[in-house]
Amino acid sequence: MEFTEWIRGRTDEQLRALVSARPELITPVPAHLEGLASRAGSPSAIARVLDRLDRFTLAVVETLAVQDGPMPKERLRELVAAALAGDDAESGARDAEPALSAALDRLFELALVYGPDDALDLGPGVRKVLDDPAGLGPKAADAFRHHAPEQLDEMADEVAPGTAGSGKERLAAALAEPAALVGSVSPEARGALDQLAWGPPTGRVPNARREVSVASARSPIEELLARGLLAATGEESVTLPREVGLYLRGGRVHRGLLALPPPLEGTARDRKLADRTAAGQAFAFVRSVEELCERWSVEPPGVLRTGGLGVRDLKRATSELDLPEWAAALVIEVAHAAGLIAAGGGVDGEWLPTSGYDLWRVRATADRWVALAATWLHMDRVPGLVGDRDERDRPFNALHTDLRRASAPGVRAATLGVLAAAPGLAPARDSVLERLAWEQPRRRGPLREQLTEFALREAEQVGVTGLGALSAHGRALLEGGEPAEVLAPLLPEPVDHVLLQADLTAVAPGPLTSELNRWMTLTADVESKGGATVYRFSEGSIRRALDAGHGGEELVSMLSRHSATPVPQALSYLVTDVARRHGRIRVGTASAYIRCDDPALLDQITADRRSAALRLRRLAPTVIASRSSRAALVDSLRAMGYAPVAESLDGDVIISQLDSRRTEGLAPARAVASPNGLDPEVATAAVRALRAGDAAHLARREPVDAPGGQVPRGPATATISALQEAIKQGVRVWIGYLDSQGNATSRILEPARMEGGYLTAYDETRAAVHRFALHRITGVAGL
């Protein structure tokens, strides 16, 4: 049966399953089913779908690929049973039937296998994509295709004397039954064959193309080359012909198979405890992102010339967030991917919070976490590489473009999928890697193992897992549920008060509300973190709050309102004293000047030896000029123990708004593909368009003329509604359409689907499937 006819004979439900499992086949929608079949046989499409197969299903494909043509299902079952059995043939036969049936159903759905039970075959192009299926080399006719005809004739005369045909044909016929040839070699040569038997079938040999005969062979390799049991594929490479490999395997295609994935091994966790632990991590991760953005609002780090964040700035963030360096890099990368921070700040460039951060900050904690966790799951950046070095021995910097890896989102989803398969279990790293190797055997390698380890570590830090087990809200995130609703009841309740101590410290007995946390971070310095956060008030921290525009009385009032204990006298005195001195001295631009209503205080400044570097000059009893800049003058006076404030040219105090610096950000990272597959409505519409286009293709219908008269016109909303109803009912419509020159044309369509501002439909006036821009459709009328 021809593959295209088999595709055409599939039901609409089966076609919907095909395009849902392989959405790349309808991007864009082919004009007819013949086009769909052709696209399904393209090397890129086949490689992509093979990468999604588990080890057993891929083994079924490889078993079929070893054969030249169709294979009866019964023979396929025998080969699979032999691989499953090992030493227990009865067990293999018992397990083969259900496992093979499930695998074939999947392969039929993906259009990788087609045909009746007595002649199962692979789809076009599958054999070409599979290199060395099941570790078997090419067939003898292909293995010896680069040999000279004269050399093949000489080899055939020795291994198959008296036979007719070309040298390649005679040699291939002899190798089809290689028992005699294999039995004639020395034990050392047989050992070399056994090493290649189960793959890989290739090896390196010096001077592989040497001319050697059976009589002149002096080494085990020469024995094999002379008899055609090894074929030279290059100057220093040889391969084992497939027929010889199958003989050495005793007719089996695979040495051993597992019909089911290997069981996960690890530590059992109490699911409620794991959920609570993950919720605590989620809360901490949200607060870390918030603290990072707040700090970078005040002191934004610079952007490197090559892009990214400097090593010193990363270490500073590590210290401020009180996290390991890899965890701080994760916080930074997720915040950037979520659109909360971006490069801005002019020519030199600085990493600043975006306006999107202000919108994110006012949302509920659970919703904020969902935005961050979804970004982490789908972003193509790999924070775990920060600190490593590339092939040129250059370090990977945080926020640099070199951290992108296209496979990262898929590895994270696959890793969490493994955890989801074992609720309440914290699987060991090696067990997860073994399971992934079975689920996606074609996607293996050092980078994939590294990405898997990163995914496990980062999932715990983000709060998707708790104690190594997938949490309930993590499962909801992975499966497209409502993770915020699951997480919200588990989050610690924020408190709106602190406990003020006589030693100028404040203890937060739990996580503070967002606003109180910002205010405390502004007014005091974090001294320690843990179950309770300890803040310390100092002259510098109080001055920081005064610089931000708060008054002394306002600070004392806020402390009284949010303290569960009376405000200590020492703290009140500290605030009052700093506020009394704050702003008595004012700094402007001369280059800069100092202005103060107390001449005695200015006398004290000019007499201070430390002020010599400022080059001060008394202009009046209350004014001193300086050649230093205003910012430098303010900093120098503060270092001398004074409390100046900056003022504008109009004499107004300049307020240091700590959270006012913002920049424009990029859109947050989103999923490359929906984890739940293609939208069912899109699949249905695509199949409808394929059927309509295929019917026209088979009938070779000529384009029909549209009705005469005025083309349909109507409001845009009515047009959209009419097209949606036509798609739902599967009926034809008459539309007016403006071409690229703005000329009104008339079309008869069978609408299939509508998305992204375009309508996909079969155009009867052109006898083809086309996409129409919705804004160019002037109106719709029924037929």
N, C-alpha and C positions, 0 to 999 in steps of 0.2 A: 504494500500500500504506500502511495506517495505521501510524504509528510504534509504537504499543503492540503491534500484531500482529507487527511486525518484531522487536521486543524479545522477544516471547514465542517467536518462532521461532528465536532464537539457541540454540546448543548450550550445555550446562553449561560447557564449556571456554571458550567465548566470553564467557559471563556472568561467569565467574571473572576473565577478563582485564579486563572492563569495571570490575568493582567493585575490582579490584586497582589499576587505573590511576586510578580516581576513587573513593577510599574514602569521600568525603563522601556518596556516594549511599546508603550503608548505615549511616549514623550518625544515628539508629538504623536497624535493618533494616526496610524497608517491609513492610506486611502482604501484598503481592502484587506481581506484575510490573507491573500497571497503576500502582501507586503508585511503583514504581521509574522507569517511563517518565515519569510526571508530575514527579518530582523531578529527573530528568535534563534536563528542559526549563525548569527554573526559572532566572531571570536570574542569580542568584548562582552556581549550579552551572556554568552555561555560561561566565560570565566567568572563573571559576577555571580551567576546563580550557582555554579559549582562551589564557590567559596562559602555558600550558605548551607551546604550539606554536611550532615554529621558523618562520622567515620563509617558506620555500617551502610548508610545509603550511598555514600561515595564508593564503597567497595562493590556494591551492586553495579554501579555505573562502570567501574573498572573491569568487572568480570565480563560485562557485555562488550566493553571496548577491546578486550583481548581477541575477540572473535572478529572475523572479517565481515560477517553479515548477521542476519537475524538468528536468534537462538530460541528454541522452545522453552517455555517456562519451566518444564519439568527438568531439563538439563541445567538451567540456571539454579533451580532449587538444590540439585545435587551438589553443584560446586559451592554454593553458599553453605550447605549443611556440612560439607567436608571442612570448610574453614572454621565453622562454629564448633565442630565436634572436638577437634584436637585428638585426644586418645579415646574419646567416648562417642562413637558413631551414633548410637541410639539417642543420646542427649542432643547431638547436633541436628539430627533429623526432626526431633520434637520441637526444637526452638526455631528451626528455619522457617516453617510455614507462616506463623503469625508475623514474625519480623520481616520476612520477605514481602508478604502481602502489604504491610504498612509502608514499606520502603517503595514498592512499586506504585502504590496509590499516590504517594508524594511525587514520584518521578513523572507519572502520567499528568498530574496536576501542573507540574512545572514544564511540561512538554520536552523533557529530556529523553524520555522513552516513549515509544508509540508502537502500535501494531497489535494484532491479536495474540492470544496466549501461545499459539504454536509458532509464532514468528516475531518475538520481541526484538526491537532494534533501537539503537540510539538515534536521536535527532541529528539532522545534518550538521556537520561541523564539530560535534562533540569529540570524536576520535582525534581530530587534528589538534584540539586544545589540550588534550591529556597527553603530557609528556611522560613516557615510561610508565604506563598504567600498572598499578600494583607492583612497581619495581621491576617490571619486565622490559627488556630492550625492544628494539624494532624487529619486525619480521626479517627473515634472512634476505628476501628480495630487496628490502630497503637498506639493510645493514651493509650489503656489498655493492650498493649502486655506484659508489665512487671508485671501485676497483677497475683496472683496465681489463677489457675483454680477454686479452691473451692470458693474463694472470688467472682469471676465473676459469678459463678453459683448462689450464694446467692443474688447478686445484680439483676441478670436476673429474679429470682423467684419473686422479689418484683416489678420490673418495667414492666416485661412482663410475667406474670403468664400464664401457659397453652400453651406456645409456644414450638416448638421442636427445637433441635439443641444444640450446645455447648453454654456455658455461654457467650463467647465472641460474637458468632454469634447472639444470642438472644438479647444481650445488644445493639449491633450495629444496629440491625433491629429496636429496640425500639427508638433509638436516631435518626434514619433516619427521623422519624416524631415526633419531640420532643414537639409538642404543648401541649399535655396533661401533660407531666412531668414539663414543664416550668410553666404551669398554676397552678400546685399543690404546688408551693413553696411560702413562705412568701414574702411580699414586700421587706424586707431587703435582702433576698436571691436573689430576682429578681434585686435589685439594684447592687449587686455584679456581677451578670451576665452582666448587661448593661455596667459596667466599663470595662469588658474584651471584649465586643462585637466587637469593632472596632480596637482592637489591642493596645498593644501587648497581645496575648492570654494567656500569662503565668503570674503566680504570686507566691508569697512565703507564705506558711502556715506552722506553727509549727505542727509537727507530722502528715504530710500529708497522711501517709499510715495507719492511725488508722482504726480499724474495726468499722463501724457504720452502723446502719440500719435506715430505714425510721422512725420506731417507736422510736428509741433511740436518734435521732438527737436532739441536744439541741441548736445549733447555726446555723446561715445562711449557713456557710461553710459546716457544717455537713449535712444539708439538701441537698446541691448540691452534695456532695461526695456520699451520700447514693443513690441518684437517677442516678448517672453516668453523671450528668451534668458538673462535673469537674472530671478530671482524675489525679491521683497522678503520677508524673513522677520521683519523688525522695523523699527523706525523708522530705524535706521542700519545695517542688515545685509542682505546679499543672498547668494544661493546660485546655483550653476550647476546646472540640472536634469540629471539623470543621462543622459538621452537625448542632450543636447547634448554632455556630456562624452565619452561613448563615440564620438560622431561625430568630435569633434576629435582623439581618440586613434586614429582610423582603425580602430575596432572592437576594439582591444586593451584588455584590462582593466588590465594592468600594463606599465610601460615596460620593465622589465628585471628578471629574476630569476636567482638563483643556485640551482641544484639541490643543490649541496653547500655546506657552510659555508666561508667564506673561509679560506685557509691562514694559519696563524700565522707571524708573522715575529719573529725574535729572535736570541739568541745561543746556540749549541750549547754544552752543558756536559758534561764528563765525569761520568757518572752516579755513579761511585763517589766522586769528589771532592765532588759535590753532596750525596751522602748523608752523608759524613763532616762536611761543613760544617754541614749541618742538624742532625746529632747534637750537634755542639759548641754550636750555638745552643740546642738543646733542653735540654742540661745547664745552660747559663748561665741559661736562663729559670727552670728549677726552682730553682736556687740563689738567684735574685733573689726569687722568691716566698718561699722559706724565710727569707732575710735580712730581708725586709719584715716577716714575721710575728714574727720574733725581736725586731726593734727595736720593733715596736708592742706587744710583751709588756711592755717596760720603760717606754717613753714613748708611750702611745697618744694619737693626736691626737683632738681633740674633734669632735663631730658638729655641724654648723651648724644653726641654728634652722630653716632651710628644708630641711634634709637635705643630705647630701653631705659632701665633704671641703673644707676651706678651701684657698685658693690658697697660703698660706704653708706649710701642712702638705704640700701636693703638692711645692712647691719643696724642702722639706727632704728628702722622700723621694727626689726626683730627685738631690739631692747625695749622700745616703747610699748609694743604689744605683749611683751613677756611671753614670746612663743619661740619654738625652734625655728631656725632659718627656713627650712623647707615649708613649715606651716605659715610663716609670714609671707613667703613667696606665693603660697596658695591663696591667702587672703587678698593679696595685691592683684593677682591674676584674675581671680573671680570678680573682684570689684571692677576691674577694667573691662572684662568681657560682659559684665552686666550693665555697662554704660554708666557706672557711678563715678569713675575717674577717667580723665583723658588728658592728652597733651594740649597745653595752651599757654597763655601768658606771654605772648609776643615772640620776638625774633629768637631769643635764646631757647625759649620753651621751658615749661614747668609742668609737672604732673599735678593737676588740680581736680577737685570734685566738680561734677557737672550739675546742671540744673536738674537733671534726672535724679540726683542724689536727694535733693530737697523733697521731691515727690515720693521717693522710696522711704525716706526717714519718717514720714508722718503716717505710714501704713501700719497695720497691726503686725506684731512680731512674727506671727505664723506666716502671714502673707509675704513679709520681707524675706523670711527664710526660703519660702517656695521659689521666689524670684532668683535667689542666689543658688539654690540647689539645682534648679532646672538649668541655669546657666552653666554650672559646673558639669552637669551630665552631658550637655550638648556641645560645649565649646571644643574647638579643635586645638586649643593651646595645652601644653603639657608643663605645668608648674614644676613637676618633679625633676625636670632637666636643669633647672636653675642651679648654677654652681658647677655643672659638668663642663666638659670641653668637647669641641667639635673635632673633626678630622684634621683641622689645621691648628689644633691646640689653642683655640680661642675660647674663652669662657662664655657660657650661655648666661646672658643677663636677663633679669626679670623684665617683663613688658617688651621684650625684643621680638621682632617678627620671626626669628629663627626657631622659636618655640612651637611653631605650628606643625602639627602632625595630623594628616587627614584621617588616619585610622583611630585616633584617640577616642572620639565619641562612641564608635562601635565597640571598642574594647571595654569601655566603662559599662555600656549597656549589657554586653555579654557577661561581664564579671558579676554585675548585680543580678543578672538572670540566673547565674549559678547559685548565688546566695538565696534567691527567691525560691529555688527548687527544694531548699531544706530549711523550712521555718524553724526558728529557735536553735539553729546550729551555727557555730562559728567555725567554719571549715579552715583547715590548715592551708598554707600557701601552696604547697606541693599538690595537695588534693584538688585545689581550684585549677591549677595549671593542667593537671592531668585531665580534669573534666572538660576544660576548654579545648584541649588537644583532641578529645573525642568529638566534641560538638562542632568544631571548625578546624579540621585537620589541615586544610590548605592554607590557613592563616597562622603559621607558626614561625618562630624566629626569636632571636635575642631581644629585638625591640618590642615584640608583642609581649614577651614575658616581663620585660621591664615596665611596660604600660599597665599590665595587669597588677603588678606589685604597687605601682603608684595609685591605681584605682582603689585597691583595698585600703591603703593607708589614708588616702584623701577622703574616702567615704566615711571613715571613722571621724576624721577631723571636722568634716562638714556637718555631720550629724545624721547621715543617711543610715549608718549602721551604729549599733551600740554593743560594746563588748565583742565585736566581730560578727554579730548576727544582724541580718537585715531587719530594720525596724518597721513598724506598721505604717508610719508616714513615708518611709523610704519605699515600701512596696506600692503605696498609692501613687507616689511620684513616678515610679517606673512603669506602672500599668495605666497611667493616665486617669487616675481617680481624683479625689479631693484631698490632697495631703494637708492643706491648711486646717481643714476640719478635724482631721485625725490628730494633728500635732498640737493644736491650740489647748486642749484640756491638759496636756502633759507638760506644758511650759511652766516654769516657776512664776509665781505671781509677783510682779514688780512692786516694790515698796516705795512710799513717798516720804520717807523720813530717814534721818541718820541719828547716831548717838554721838553727841559732842563730848569730848573729853577735856579735862583740865590741862593736858599737856599739848594743847593746840592740835589735836587730831580729831578726826570724825570717823566713826565706824558705820559702814552701811551693812545692816544685818541681812541683806539679800540683794538681788539685782534691783537697781534703782529704775524708776520710770525714766523714759528717754529724756525728758526735759530736765529733770533733777540731775540726771547723770551728766548732761552737758554743763549744767550750772556748776556742779561740784568739780568737774574737770577744769573749768575755767578758774574757779576760786581757790582751789587747793591742788596739791600734787599727790598723785597716787604713790603711796609708800609700799603697799603690799596687796597682793590679790590672793584669793582663795575662797573659802566658804563665805567670808566677810571681807569686804574691801576696806582698807584703811587709807584715809586721806590725811595729809598734813598741811595746815595753814602756815604760811610764812609771809614775810613782808613782800617778797617778790610775787607770790601768788595773789595776795590782796591787791597789789599794785596792778597786776595783770587784769583783774576784774575792773578796777577803776579805769584803766586805759580803755576798756571795752565800753565805757559809758555808764557803768553802775555807780551810784553814789554810796557814801559810807553808811548813811541811815538805811538805804535800801538793802545793803548787804546784811546789816544786823537784823533787819526785819525778815529777810529771807531765811536767815539762820534760825530765828525764833520760830518761824512758821513750819520749817521742815525738820526741827530737832525734837526728838522724844524726850530730851533732857534740857534743863535750863542752859542758856548760853553762858559758858564760863566767863568769869570776869576778865581773865587774861586774854581771851579771844576778842571780847568787846573792846578792851583797851588797844589791842593790836590793830583792829579795823579802824577805830577812831583816830589813833595816832597816825597811821599811814594816810588816812583820808584827810586829816588836818594838814599834813605836809604836802600832800599830793596836789600839784598844780600851782603851788606858790611861786615857783619859778617857771617861766614860759620861754620856749625856744622858738624863734622864727627864722626868717631868711635874711641874711645880710650880704655875704654868704649865709650867715646865721647870726642870730642875736639872742641875748638873754635879757628877759624883762622881769622885774620883780618889784613889788610895792614896798619892800623892806630893804632900804639901802644897806643896812648892816649885814644882811645876808649876802649881798653882792660883794661887800668888802671882804667877807669871809672867803668867798670863792676866789677873788683875785689874789688873796694872800696865800692861798693854798698852793704849795709847790707842784702838786700834781696837775694843776691847770696850765702850767707853762707851755705844754705842747699844743694847747688850744689857741694860743696867740690871741688872748683876750685884750679888748681895748674898751675902756670906760667912755661911753658917749654922753651919759647923763647920770644923775644919782641913781636912777632906777633902770638903766639900760646899759648892757655890755655887748659889744659886737665881737664876732669871731670869724676867722677865715674858714673854719671847718663847716661841713654841711650840717643841716639841721638834724639829720638822723645820727650822725657821728657825735654831735654835741650832746644830744639827749643821752646817748649810750655812755659817753664819758662822764657826764654829771651823775648819772645813776651809779656808775662804778665808783665814784667818789663818795657815795652815800647820800646824795640828794634825791629829790623826787620831782623832777621837772615833767612837764607835759608839753607837747608840741602845739603850736597855734598857727592858724592860717594867716594870710596877708591881711585879712579883715579883723584879726585879733580874736577869732573864735577858736575854741579848743578843738583840736583834731581828734576825733574818736577813732580808736583802733578797732574796727569791726573784725573780730576774729573769724567770722564765718561768711564773710561777704565775697570772697574770691571764688569765682566759678568760671567754668569754660563750657563750651559746647561739646557734647559727647556723641559717640557713635551708638547706633542701635544695639541693644543687647543681643548676644548670640542666641540663635534658635536652632531647633533640631534640623538636621539635614533631611531626614525622612521621618515620617510619623512612625512611632514604635508599634502602632496598631495596624500598620499596612495602609493600603489605598482606601480612600473614602468610598463606601459602597455605592453612593450615588454617582461618583465619578466613574467607577468601574462599569456601572449599568449604562451610563451615557456613552462611554467609549465602545462598549459592545454593540450598542444600538447603531452607532455611527459606522462601525466596521461591517455590520450586517447590511446596512443600506448601501455602503460603498461596494461591498462584494457582490451584492445582487446586480448592481449596475455594471460592474466589471464583467460578470459572467454573461449577462444579457447583452453586453456591448450596446447599452441604450444610447441613442442619440440625444443630445441636449434638447430639452423642450423649450418652447417659447413661453415667456411670461405673459400674463393677461395684458391686454392693451389698456389705454386710459391712464389717468393720473395714478402715480405710484402712491402706495399707502403712506399716510402721515399721521402722527399722533404724539401725545405727550410721552416723555421718556419713561415715566413710571408705568403708564399703561402698556408701553412697548415691552418693558421688562416683565411685567406680569403676564402678558400674552405669551411671550416666549417660554416662561417657566411653565405655564399651563400646557403649552404644546409639547414640551419635553416630557412632562408627566403623562400626558395622554398618548404620546407617540404619533401625533398627526402632522400633516404638512401645513405650511403657512406660506403666505405671500408677503414679501417685505419690500420696502424701499431702501436702497443702499447708496450712499455717496462713495464714488471711487476716489482714488488718490488725487484726481484733478478737481474734485468737488462736483462732478456730474452725477445726477440722479439716475440710478439704474433700478431695474426690477428683477427680483429673484424669487424662485420657488424653492423652499428649503424643507428638509426633514431634520429639525433640531435634535442634537444629541446631548450636549452639555454646555453649561455656561459657568465660566470662572475667570477671575483675573481680568475682567473687562472685555472678554472675548466670548463669542459663541462658536462652538464647533458643530457643523451641520453638513449633511449631504446636500450639495447644490444641484438640483435637477436641471437648472439652466446651463450648467457647465459639466454635468455628469462627473462630479468629483467631490471629494471631501475637502472643505475649506474652513478657515477660521475667519470670523467676521468681527471687526471692532464694534462694540456695542454703541459707542457714541456716533458711529456713522449710519446706524440703522434709523431711518426716518419714521418708520411706522410698521405695523403688522396688521394683516387681514387674513381671515380664514378662507379656505378653499372648499 
